[in-house]
Amino acid sequence: MLLWTLAAFILLFIIAVIIVLIVSLSRSHMAAAPGQKTGVAPSSAVRGPSAQVGFLGIPLTGKQIIFSLDGSSANLNSFNLLAADVKQTVAKLGAGHEIKFALWTPHGLTLLPRKGWITPPHATGAEHTLLNYSPYGSTSAAKAMRETLKLGGDQIIFVTAKVFLSQSDLPAQIAKLRAPDQHIDVISVNGERKELQQLAKQSAGQFRFVTISDLQNAMAQ
């Protein structure tokens, strides 16, 4: 009888130890979550390319992004705001992106940088040039876009304030020159819509029509 009693006590002791261990492990696991001591980042801290930054409503998902900006007198009232929005956007871009600015002038494209690409942290000099540029003269949208496509890149954003485009076959022209991996987005500042919408649509890109007020509001975000 004594032997059975002793065995029962030993069994109860073992069960009690197992319960204590289970409770302790459960509490340790729950305590680790708030501080992320397990080494797994919370979902809110994970940011993929598609969730990064948008430029006037257009997601910047490309690895090599070209901002192709019309510097003609058509943009006289909007270029300074546009340049400021570009600078603010680039400042939010993370690692893994390379950028180039293609400025439309009456004499052709002005490239920033002149050769190669720059990363967002090294874009200060190019941004300074944009911010101090004074739009003048007229530019050819078709010529500027064709020259921009030759620069490469996988995401190209064309921005113009032209009200009329002299080339009604512009979308067809660009379609012939665009490389399969080049994604085209277009922004119109109080200007043309029809041809520019077609231009973006044919490469599965996005078209945005913005006003001066939209550019001002973007600066406040």
HELIX and SHEET records of a PDB file:
HELIX    1   1 LEU A    2  GLY A   35  1                                  34    
HELIX    2   2 SER A   43  ALA A   45  5                                   3    
HELIX    3   3 PRO A   49  ALA A   51  5                                   3    
HELIX    4   4 SER A   73  ASN A   75  5                                   3    
HELIX    5   5 PHE A   79  LYS A   92  1                                  14    
HELIX    6   6 PRO A  120  HIS A  122  5                                   3    
HELIX    7   7 THR A  124  LEU A  131  1                                   8    
HELIX    8   8 ALA A  141  LEU A  149  1                                   9    
HELIX    9   9 LEU A  170  LEU A  177  1                                   8    
HELIX   10  10 LYS A  194  LYS A  201  1                                   8    
HELIX   11  11 ILE A  212  MET A  219  1                                   8    
SHEET    1   A 2 GLY A  54  PHE A  55  0                                        
SHEET    2   A 2 ILE A  58  PRO A  59 -1                                        
SHEET    1   B 6 GLY A 108  LEU A 112  0                                        
SHEET    2   B 6 GLU A  98  THR A 105 -1                                        
SHEET    3   B 6 GLN A  64  ASP A  70  1                                        
SHEET    4   B 6 GLN A 155  THR A 160  1                                        
SHEET    5   B 6 HIS A 183  VAL A 189  1                                        
SHEET    6   B 6 PHE A 207  VAL A 210  1                                        
END                                                                             
